[in-house]
Amino acid sequence: MEDGLAPPADRMKKMRARRRALGLRELRLVVPDARSKIVRRRIAKQVARLEPSREREALAWIEAVSEFDADETR
């Protein structure tokens, strides 16, 4: 234990325990790296294949069911 600190694994274990006590749970996400040229090319190909009319239809549905677009005040 250098500098009075516990090893990193112990600190993480204690931090997770504190969060669990607060009702929180750790969640890890693994997502494509948008900085990668390969990933950007793959996304560009997928976007190029989208049909604008179907995308408009999907967006219209999302807006219709979205709570954020509700007229009433919360």
RAKA-V15047 format. One record per residue. N is the residue number from 1. RES is the residue in three letters. PSI is psi in whole degrees, 0 to 359 (NA if undefined). Layout:
{{N RES PSI} {N RES PSI}}
This chain:
{{1 MET 94} {2 GLU 146} {3 ASP 22} {4 GLY 8} {5 LEU 144} {6 ALA 158} {7 PRO 151} {8 PRO 319} {9 ALA 321} {10 ASP 319} {11 ARG 318} {12 MET 318} {13 LYS 317} {14 LYS 320} {15 MET 317} {16 ARG 320} {17 ALA 317} {18 ARG 318} {19 ARG 318} {20 ARG 321} {21 ALA 333} {22 LEU 2} {23 GLY 18} {24 LEU 154} {25 ARG 138} {26 GLU 140} {27 LEU 128} {28 ARG 135} {29 LEU 136} {30 VAL 118} {31 VAL 158} {32 PRO 144} {33 ASP 105} {34 ALA 350} {35 ARG 345} {36 SER 131} {37 LYS 321} {38 ILE 315} {39 VAL 316} {40 ARG 321} {41 ARG 316} {42 ARG 317} {43 ILE 318} {44 ALA 319} {45 LYS 318} {46 GLN 319} {47 VAL 321} {48 ALA 333} {49 ARG 354} {50 LEU 145} {51 GLU 116} {52 PRO 320} {53 SER 320} {54 ARG 325} {55 GLU 320} {56 ARG 319} {57 GLU 316} {58 ALA 316} {59 LEU 322} {60 ALA 318} {61 TRP 315} {62 ILE 315} {63 GLU 325} {64 ALA 326} {65 VAL 359} {66 SER 133} {67 GLU 330} {68 PHE 341} {69 ASP 5} {70 ALA 144} {71 ASP 332} {72 GLU 149} {73 THR 143} {74 ARG NA}}
